[in-house]
């Protein structure tokens, strides 16, 4: 079983998780209650983390992460709601402030 190490609010939390676990689902069922999250669907960025170690064992960022995080994905930022954990990972939610991109509307011309 993989181990998740989470740095959040000045604490270091370690938790064994089942293979292929989603961290936000675990937070929602109170198995990782310290994890910060919001919508769980990759739209709000409240669950943004930075991967400290173990990122090589994650799938590459998906389109939701690329859209919501932009260039931050190249710096190791990820959305925990989009991660499936298969090996040990260490992440941090310390001092992270990522806002979702502003929605743009198409101009209507007549």
VODREN-223085 format. One record per atom (N, C-alpha, C): x, y, z; atom name; residue number from 1. Coordinates in steps of 0.1 Angstrom, whole numbers, plus 5000, padded with zeros to 4 digits. Layout:
@px: X&py: Y&pz: Z&atom: CA&n: NUM
...
***
This chain:
@px: 5008&py: 4988&pz: 5000&atom: N&n: 1
@px: 5000&py: 5000&pz: 5000&atom: CA&n: 1
@px: 5009&py: 5012&pz: 5000&atom: C&n: 1
@px: 5006&py: 5022&pz: 4991&atom: N&n: 2
@px: 5014&py: 5034&pz: 4990&atom: CA&n: 2
@px: 5012&py: 5043&pz: 5003&atom: C&n: 2
@px: 5022&py: 5051&pz: 5006&atom: N&n: 3
@px: 5021&py: 5060&pz: 5017&atom: CA&n: 3
@px: 5021&py: 5075&pz: 5011&atom: C&n: 3
@px: 5012&py: 5083&pz: 5016&atom: N&n: 4
@px: 5011&py: 5097&pz: 5012&atom: CA&n: 4
@px: 5016&py: 5105&pz: 5024&atom: C&n: 4
@px: 5025&py: 5114&pz: 5021&atom: N&n: 5
@px: 5030&py: 5123&pz: 5031&atom: CA&n: 5
@px: 5025&py: 5137&pz: 5027&atom: C&n: 5
@px: 5018&py: 5143&pz: 5035&atom: N&n: 6
@px: 5012&py: 5156&pz: 5032&atom: CA&n: 6
@px: 5017&py: 5167&pz: 5042&atom: C&n: 6
@px: 5022&py: 5178&pz: 5037&atom: N&n: 7
@px: 5026&py: 5189&pz: 5045&atom: CA&n: 7
@px: 5015&py: 5200&pz: 5043&atom: C&n: 7
@px: 5008&py: 5203&pz: 5055&atom: N&n: 8
@px: 4997&py: 5212&pz: 5054&atom: CA&n: 8
@px: 4995&py: 5219&pz: 5068&atom: C&n: 8
@px: 4993&py: 5232&pz: 5068&atom: N&n: 9
@px: 4991&py: 5240&pz: 5080&atom: CA&n: 9
@px: 5001&py: 5237&pz: 5091&atom: C&n: 9
@px: 5014&py: 5236&pz: 5087&atom: N&n: 10
@px: 5025&py: 5234&pz: 5096&atom: CA&n: 10
@px: 5026&py: 5220&pz: 5101&atom: C&n: 10
@px: 5018&py: 5211&pz: 5096&atom: N&n: 11
@px: 5019&py: 5197&pz: 5101&atom: CA&n: 11
@px: 5024&py: 5188&pz: 5089&atom: C&n: 11
@px: 5029&py: 5177&pz: 5093&atom: N&n: 12
@px: 5033&py: 5166&pz: 5084&atom: CA&n: 12
@px: 5024&py: 5154&pz: 5087&atom: C&n: 12
@px: 5016&py: 5151&pz: 5078&atom: N&n: 13
@px: 5006&py: 5139&pz: 5079&atom: CA&n: 13
@px: 5010&py: 5128&pz: 5070&atom: C&n: 13
@px: 5011&py: 5116&pz: 5076&atom: N&n: 14
@px: 5014&py: 5104&pz: 5068&atom: CA&n: 14
@px: 5003&py: 5095&pz: 5069&atom: C&n: 14
@px: 4999&py: 5089&pz: 5057&atom: N&n: 15
@px: 4987&py: 5080&pz: 5056&atom: CA&n: 15
@px: 4990&py: 5069&pz: 5046&atom: C&n: 15
@px: 4988&py: 5057&pz: 5050&atom: N&n: 16
@px: 4988&py: 5046&pz: 5040&atom: CA&n: 16
@px: 4975&py: 5047&pz: 5033&atom: C&n: 16
@px: 4975&py: 5044&pz: 5020&atom: N&n: 17
@px: 4963&py: 5045&pz: 5012&atom: CA&n: 17
@px: 4962&py: 5032&pz: 5003&atom: C&n: 17
@px: 4951&py: 5029&pz: 4998&atom: N&n: 18
@px: 4949&py: 5017&pz: 4989&atom: CA&n: 18
@px: 4955&py: 5021&pz: 4976&atom: C&n: 18
@px: 4959&py: 5011&pz: 4968&atom: N&n: 19
@px: 4964&py: 5013&pz: 4955&atom: CA&n: 19
@px: 4953&py: 5020&pz: 4947&atom: C&n: 19
@px: 4957&py: 5029&pz: 4938&atom: N&n: 20
@px: 4948&py: 5036&pz: 4929&atom: CA&n: 20
@px: 4938&py: 5045&pz: 4936&atom: C&n: 20
@px: 4942&py: 5050&pz: 4948&atom: N&n: 21
@px: 4933&py: 5058&pz: 4956&atom: CA&n: 21
@px: 4934&py: 5073&pz: 4950&atom: C&n: 21
@px: 4922&py: 5079&pz: 4952&atom: N&n: 22
@px: 4922&py: 5094&pz: 4948&atom: CA&n: 22
@px: 4922&py: 5101&pz: 4961&atom: C&n: 22
@px: 4930&py: 5111&pz: 4963&atom: N&n: 23
@px: 4932&py: 5118&pz: 4976&atom: CA&n: 23
@px: 4920&py: 5126&pz: 4980&atom: C&n: 23
@px: 4913&py: 5132&pz: 4971&atom: N&n: 24
@px: 4901&py: 5140&pz: 4974&atom: CA&n: 24
@px: 4890&py: 5131&pz: 4979&atom: C&n: 24
@px: 4889&py: 5119&pz: 4973&atom: N&n: 25
@px: 4878&py: 5110&pz: 4977&atom: CA&n: 25
@px: 4882&py: 5105&pz: 4992&atom: C&n: 25
@px: 4895&py: 5103&pz: 4994&atom: N&n: 26
@px: 4898&py: 5099&pz: 5008&atom: CA&n: 26
@px: 4896&py: 5110&pz: 5018&atom: C&n: 26
@px: 4898&py: 5123&pz: 5014&atom: N&n: 27
@px: 4895&py: 5134&pz: 5022&atom: CA&n: 27
@px: 4880&py: 5135&pz: 5025&atom: C&n: 27
@px: 4872&py: 5133&pz: 5015&atom: N&n: 28
@px: 4858&py: 5133&pz: 5016&atom: CA&n: 28
@px: 4852&py: 5123&pz: 5025&atom: C&n: 28
@px: 4858&py: 5111&pz: 5026&atom: N&n: 29
@px: 4853&py: 5101&pz: 5035&atom: CA&n: 29
@px: 4861&py: 5101&pz: 5048&atom: C&n: 29
@px: 4868&py: 5112&pz: 5051&atom: N&n: 30
@px: 4876&py: 5114&pz: 5063&atom: CA&n: 30
@px: 4887&py: 5105&pz: 5066&atom: C&n: 30
@px: 4893&py: 5099&pz: 5055&atom: N&n: 31
@px: 4905&py: 5091&pz: 5057&atom: CA&n: 31
@px: 4918&py: 5099&pz: 5055&atom: C&n: 31
@px: 4916&py: 5111&pz: 5050&atom: N&n: 32
@px: 4927&py: 5121&pz: 5049&atom: CA&n: 32
@px: 4921&py: 5135&pz: 5051&atom: C&n: 32
@px: 4916&py: 5137&pz: 5063&atom: N&n: 33
@px: 4908&py: 5149&pz: 5066&atom: CA&n: 33
@px: 4916&py: 5162&pz: 5065&atom: C&n: 33
@px: 4929&py: 5162&pz: 5066&atom: N&n: 34
@px: 4937&py: 5174&pz: 5066&atom: CA&n: 34
@px: 4939&py: 5180&pz: 5052&atom: C&n: 34
@px: 4936&py: 5172&pz: 5041&atom: N&n: 35
@px: 4938&py: 5177&pz: 5028&atom: CA&n: 35
@px: 4927&py: 5187&pz: 5024&atom: C&n: 35
@px: 4932&py: 5198&pz: 5018&atom: N&n: 36
@px: 4923&py: 5209&pz: 5014&atom: CA&n: 36
@px: 4918&py: 5206&pz: 5001&atom: C&n: 36
@px: 4905&py: 5208&pz: 4999&atom: N&n: 37
@px: 4899&py: 5205&pz: 4986&atom: CA&n: 37
@px: 4885&py: 5213&pz: 4985&atom: C&n: 37
@px: 4880&py: 5213&pz: 4973&atom: N&n: 38
@px: 4867&py: 5220&pz: 4971&atom: CA&n: 38
@px: 4858&py: 5212&pz: 4963&atom: C&n: 38
@px: 4858&py: 5214&pz: 4950&atom: N&n: 39
@px: 4847&py: 5208&pz: 4941&atom: CA&n: 39
@px: 4850&py: 5193&pz: 4938&atom: C&n: 39
@px: 4863&py: 5188&pz: 4938&atom: N&n: 40
@px: 4866&py: 5175&pz: 4935&atom: CA&n: 40
@px: 4865&py: 5171&pz: 4920&atom: C&n: 40
@px: 4864&py: 5181&pz: 4912&atom: N&n: 41
@px: 4862&py: 5179&pz: 4898&atom: CA&n: 41
@px: 4872&py: 5186&pz: 4889&atom: C&n: 41
@px: 4882&py: 5192&pz: 4895&atom: N&n: 42
@px: 4892&py: 5199&pz: 4887&atom: CA&n: 42
@px: 4888&py: 5213&pz: 4882&atom: C&n: 42
@px: 4879&py: 5220&pz: 4889&atom: N&n: 43
@px: 4874&py: 5233&pz: 4885&atom: CA&n: 43
@px: 4878&py: 5244&pz: 4894&atom: C&n: 43
@px: 4881&py: 5242&pz: 4907&atom: N&n: 44
@px: 4882&py: 5253&pz: 4917&atom: CA&n: 44
@px: 4896&py: 5255&pz: 4921&atom: C&n: 44
@px: 4905&py: 5246&pz: 4919&atom: N&n: 45
@px: 4919&py: 5247&pz: 4923&atom: CA&n: 45
@px: 4922&py: 5247&pz: 4938&atom: C&n: 45
@px: 4912&py: 5245&pz: 4946&atom: N&n: 46
@px: 4914&py: 5245&pz: 4961&atom: CA&n: 46
@px: 4923&py: 5233&pz: 4966&atom: C&n: 46
@px: 4924&py: 5223&pz: 4958&atom: N&n: 47
@px: 4931&py: 5211&pz: 4962&atom: CA&n: 47
@px: 4946&py: 5211&pz: 4956&atom: C&n: 47
@px: 4950&py: 5223&pz: 4951&atom: N&n: 48
@px: 4963&py: 5224&pz: 4944&atom: CA&n: 48
@px: 4974&py: 5220&pz: 4955&atom: C&n: 48
@px: 4983&py: 5212&pz: 4950&atom: N&n: 49
@px: 4995&py: 5208&pz: 4958&atom: CA&n: 49
@px: 5007&py: 5210&pz: 4949&atom: C&n: 49
@px: 5019&py: 5209&pz: 4956&atom: N&n: 50
@px: 5031&py: 5208&pz: 4949&atom: CA&n: 50
@px: 5037&py: 5194&pz: 4952&atom: C&n: 50
@px: 5042&py: 5187&pz: 4942&atom: N&n: 51
@px: 5047&py: 5174&pz: 4945&atom: CA&n: 51
@px: 5062&py: 5175&pz: 4949&atom: C&n: 51
@px: 5065&py: 5170&pz: 4961&atom: N&n: 52
@px: 5079&py: 5171&pz: 4966&atom: CA&n: 52
@px: 5087&py: 5159&pz: 4961&atom: C&n: 52
@px: 5081&py: 5147&pz: 4962&atom: N&n: 53
@px: 5088&py: 5135&pz: 4957&atom: CA&n: 53
@px: 5077&py: 5125&pz: 4953&atom: C&n: 53
@px: 5081&py: 5116&pz: 4944&atom: N&n: 54
@px: 5072&py: 5106&pz: 4939&atom: CA&n: 54
@px: 5064&py: 5110&pz: 4927&atom: C&n: 54
@px: 5066&py: 5122&pz: 4921&atom: N&n: 55
@px: 5059&py: 5126&pz: 4909&atom: CA&n: 55
@px: 5061&py: 5118&pz: 4897&atom: C&n: 55
@px: 5073&py: 5111&pz: 4897&atom: N&n: 56
@px: 5075&py: 5102&pz: 4885&atom: CA&n: 56
@px: 5066&py: 5090&pz: 4885&atom: C&n: 56
@px: 5059&py: 5087&pz: 4896&atom: N&n: 57
@px: 5050&py: 5076&pz: 4896&atom: CA&n: 57
@px: 5035&py: 5080&pz: 4893&atom: C&n: 57
@px: 5033&py: 5093&pz: 4890&atom: N&n: 58
@px: 5020&py: 5098&pz: 4887&atom: CA&n: 58
@px: 5018&py: 5098&pz: 4872&atom: C&n: 58
@px: 5006&py: 5097&pz: 4867&atom: N&n: 59
@px: 5003&py: 5100&pz: 4853&atom: CA&n: 59
@px: 5006&py: 5114&pz: 4850&atom: C&n: 59
@px: 5009&py: 5117&pz: 4838&atom: N&n: 60
@px: 5012&py: 5131&pz: 4834&atom: CA&n: 60
@px: 4999&py: 5140&pz: 4837&atom: C&n: 60
@px: 5001&py: 5153&pz: 4839&atom: N&n: 61
@px: 4990&py: 5162&pz: 4841&atom: CA&n: 61
@px: 4979&py: 5160&pz: 4830&atom: C&n: 61
@px: 4967&py: 5160&pz: 4834&atom: N&n: 62
@px: 4956&py: 5159&pz: 4823&atom: CA&n: 62
@px: 4952&py: 5173&pz: 4819&atom: C&n: 62
@px: 4942&py: 5173&pz: 4810&atom: N&n: 63
@px: 4938&py: 5186&pz: 4804&atom: CA&n: 63
@px: 4932&py: 5195&pz: 4814&atom: C&n: 63
@px: 4926&py: 5190&pz: 4825&atom: N&n: 64
@px: 4920&py: 5198&pz: 4835&atom: CA&n: 64
@px: 4931&py: 5205&pz: 4843&atom: C&n: 64
@px: 4941&py: 5198&pz: 4846&atom: N&n: 65
@px: 4952&py: 5204&pz: 4854&atom: CA&n: 65
@px: 4960&py: 5214&pz: 4845&atom: C&n: 65
@px: 4962&py: 5211&pz: 4832&atom: N&n: 66
@px: 4969&py: 5221&pz: 4824&atom: CA&n: 66
@px: 4960&py: 5233&pz: 4822&atom: C&n: 66
@px: 4947&py: 5232&pz: 4821&atom: N&n: 67
@px: 4938&py: 5244&pz: 4819&atom: CA&n: 67
@px: 4938&py: 5252&pz: 4832&atom: C&n: 67
@px: 4937&py: 5246&pz: 4844&atom: N&n: 68
@px: 4935&py: 5253&pz: 4856&atom: CA&n: 68
@px: 4948&py: 5258&pz: 4862&atom: C&n: 68
@px: 4959&py: 5251&pz: 4860&atom: N&n: 69
@px: 4972&py: 5255&pz: 4866&atom: CA&n: 69
@px: 4982&py: 5261&pz: 4856&atom: C&n: 69
@px: 4979&py: 5260&pz: 4843&atom: N&n: 70
@px: 4988&py: 5267&pz: 4833&atom: CA&n: 70
@px: 5002&py: 5262&pz: 4835&atom: C&n: 70
@px: 5011&py: 5272&pz: 4834&atom: N&n: 71
@px: 5026&py: 5268&pz: 4835&atom: CA&n: 71
@px: 5030&py: 5263&pz: 4848&atom: C&n: 71
@px: 5022&py: 5264&pz: 4859&atom: N&n: 72
@px: 5025&py: 5258&pz: 4872&atom: CA&n: 72
@px: 5027&py: 5243&pz: 4871&atom: C&n: 72
@px: 5021&py: 5236&pz: 4862&atom: N&n: 73
@px: 5023&py: 5222&pz: 4861&atom: CA&n: 73
@px: 5037&py: 5218&pz: 4858&atom: C&n: 73
@px: 5045&py: 5227&pz: 4851&atom: N&n: 74
@px: 5059&py: 5225&pz: 4848&atom: CA&n: 74
@px: 5067&py: 5227&pz: 4861&atom: C&n: 74
@px: 5062&py: 5233&pz: 4871&atom: N&n: 75
@px: 5069&py: 5235&pz: 4884&atom: CA&n: 75
@px: 5065&py: 5225&pz: 4894&atom: C&n: 75
@px: 5057&py: 5215&pz: 4890&atom: N&n: 76
@px: 5054&py: 5204&pz: 4900&atom: CA&n: 76
@px: 5040&py: 5206&pz: 4907&atom: C&n: 76
@px: 5033&py: 5216&pz: 4903&atom: N&n: 77
@px: 5019&py: 5217&pz: 4909&atom: CA&n: 77
@px: 5010&py: 5208&pz: 4902&atom: C&n: 77
@px: 5001&py: 5202&pz: 4910&atom: N&n: 78
@px: 4991&py: 5193&pz: 4906&atom: CA&n: 78
@px: 4978&py: 5195&pz: 4913&atom: C&n: 78
@px: 4967&py: 5190&pz: 4908&atom: N&n: 79
@px: 4954&py: 5190&pz: 4915&atom: CA&n: 79
@px: 4952&py: 5177&pz: 4921&atom: C&n: 79
@px: 4951&py: 5176&pz: 4934&atom: N&n: 80
@px: 4950&py: 5163&pz: 4941&atom: CA&n: 80
@px: 4937&py: 5155&pz: 4936&atom: C&n: 80
@px: 4927&py: 5162&pz: 4932&atom: N&n: 81
@px: 4915&py: 5155&pz: 4928&atom: CA&n: 81
@px: 4917&py: 5148&pz: 4915&atom: C&n: 81
@px: 4927&py: 5151&pz: 4908&atom: N&n: 82
@px: 4930&py: 5144&pz: 4895&atom: CA&n: 82
@px: 4941&py: 5133&pz: 4896&atom: C&n: 82
@px: 4946&py: 5131&pz: 4909&atom: N&n: 83
@px: 4957&py: 5121&pz: 4910&atom: CA&n: 83
@px: 4952&py: 5108&pz: 4915&atom: C&n: 83
@px: 4958&py: 5098&pz: 4909&atom: N&n: 84
@px: 4956&py: 5084&pz: 4913&atom: CA&n: 84
@px: 4969&py: 5079&pz: 4919&atom: C&n: 84
@px: 4969&py: 5075&pz: 4932&atom: N&n: 85
@px: 4981&py: 5072&pz: 4939&atom: CA&n: 85
@px: 4984&py: 5057&pz: 4938&atom: C&n: 85
@px: 4996&py: 5053&pz: 4932&atom: N&n: 86
@px: 5000&py: 5039&pz: 4931&atom: CA&n: 86
@px: 5013&py: 5036&pz: 4939&atom: C&n: 86
@px: 5021&py: 5046&pz: 4941&atom: N&n: 87
@px: 5033&py: 5045&pz: 4948&atom: CA&n: 87
@px: 5034&py: 5056&pz: 4959&atom: C&n: 87
@px: 5044&py: 5055&pz: 4967&atom: N&n: 88
@px: 5046&py: 5066&pz: 4978&atom: CA&n: 88
@px: 5048&py: 5079&pz: 4971&atom: C&n: 88
@px: 5042&py: 5089&pz: 4978&atom: N&n: 89
@px: 5042&py: 5103&pz: 4973&atom: CA&n: 89
@px: 5043&py: 5113&pz: 4984&atom: C&n: 89
@px: 5050&py: 5124&pz: 4982&atom: N&n: 90
@px: 5051&py: 5134&pz: 4992&atom: CA&n: 90
@px: 5046&py: 5147&pz: 4986&atom: C&n: 90
@px: 5036&py: 5154&pz: 4992&atom: N&n: 91
@px: 5031&py: 5166&pz: 4986&atom: CA&n: 91
@px: 5030&py: 5177&pz: 4997&atom: C&n: 91
@px: 5028&py: 5189&pz: 4992&atom: N&n: 92
@px: 5026&py: 5200&pz: 5001&atom: CA&n: 92
@px: 5015&py: 5209&pz: 4997&atom: C&n: 92
@px: 5007&py: 5213&pz: 5006&atom: N&n: 93
@px: 4997&py: 5224&pz: 5004&atom: CA&n: 93
@px: 5000&py: 5236&pz: 5012&atom: C&n: 93
@px: 5013&py: 5237&pz: 5016&atom: N&n: 94
@px: 5017&py: 5249&pz: 5024&atom: CA&n: 94
@px: 5019&py: 5261&pz: 5015&atom: C&n: 94
@px: 5013&py: 5272&pz: 5019&atom: N&n: 95
@px: 5015&py: 5285&pz: 5012&atom: CA&n: 95
@px: 5013&py: 5284&pz: 4997&atom: C&n: 95
@px: 5002&py: 5277&pz: 4993&atom: N&n: 96
@px: 4999&py: 5276&pz: 4979&atom: CA&n: 96
@px: 4986&py: 5285&pz: 4977&atom: C&n: 96
@px: 4987&py: 5293&pz: 4967&atom: N&n: 97
@px: 4975&py: 5302&pz: 4964&atom: CA&n: 97
@px: 4974&py: 5302&pz: 4948&atom: C&n: 97
@px: 4966&py: 5293&pz: 4943&atom: N&n: 98
@px: 4964&py: 5293&pz: 4929&atom: CA&n: 98
@px: 4949&py: 5296&pz: 4926&atom: C&n: 98
@px: 4947&py: 5305&pz: 4918&atom: N&n: 99
@px: 4933&py: 5309&pz: 4915&atom: CA&n: 99
@px: 4930&py: 5303&pz: 4901&atom: C&n: 99
@px: 4917&py: 5298&pz: 4899&atom: N&n: 100
@px: 4913&py: 5293&pz: 4886&atom: CA&n: 100
@px: 4914&py: 5305&pz: 4876&atom: C&n: 100
@px: 4917&py: 5301&pz: 4863&atom: N&n: 101
@px: 4917&py: 5312&pz: 4853&atom: CA&n: 101
@px: 4903&py: 5318&pz: 4852&atom: C&n: 101
@px: 4903&py: 5331&pz: 4848&atom: N&n: 102
@px: 4891&py: 5338&pz: 4846&atom: CA&n: 102
@px: 4884&py: 5333&pz: 4834&atom: C&n: 102
@px: 4871&py: 5332&pz: 4835&atom: N&n: 103
@px: 4863&py: 5327&pz: 4823&atom: CA&n: 103
@px: 4862&py: 5339&pz: 4813&atom: C&n: 103
@px: 4863&py: 5335&pz: 4801&atom: N&n: 104
@px: 4862&py: 5345&pz: 4791&atom: CA&n: 104
@px: 4849&py: 5342&pz: 4783&atom: C&n: 104
@px: 4843&py: 5353&pz: 4779&atom: N&n: 105
@px: 4831&py: 5351&pz: 4771&atom: CA&n: 105
@px: 4833&py: 5357&pz: 4757&atom: C&n: 105
@px: 4828&py: 5351&pz: 4747&atom: N&n: 106
@px: 4829&py: 5355&pz: 4733&atom: CA&n: 106
@px: 4821&py: 5368&pz: 4731&atom: C&n: 106
@px: 4826&py: 5378&pz: 4725&atom: N&n: 107
@px: 4819&py: 5390&pz: 4722&atom: CA&n: 107
@px: 4809&py: 5387&pz: 4711&atom: C&n: 107
@px: 4797&py: 5392&pz: 4712&atom: N&n: 108
@px: 4786&py: 5390&pz: 4702&atom: CA&n: 108
@px: 4787&py: 5403&pz: 4693&atom: C&n: 108
@px: 4788&py: 5400&pz: 4681&atom: N&n: 109
@px: 4788&py: 5411&pz: 4671&atom: CA&n: 109
@px: 4776&py: 5410&pz: 4662&atom: C&n: 109
@px: 4771&py: 5421&pz: 4658&atom: N&n: 110
@px: 4760&py: 5421&pz: 4649&atom: CA&n: 110
@px: 4764&py: 5427&pz: 4635&atom: C&n: 110
***
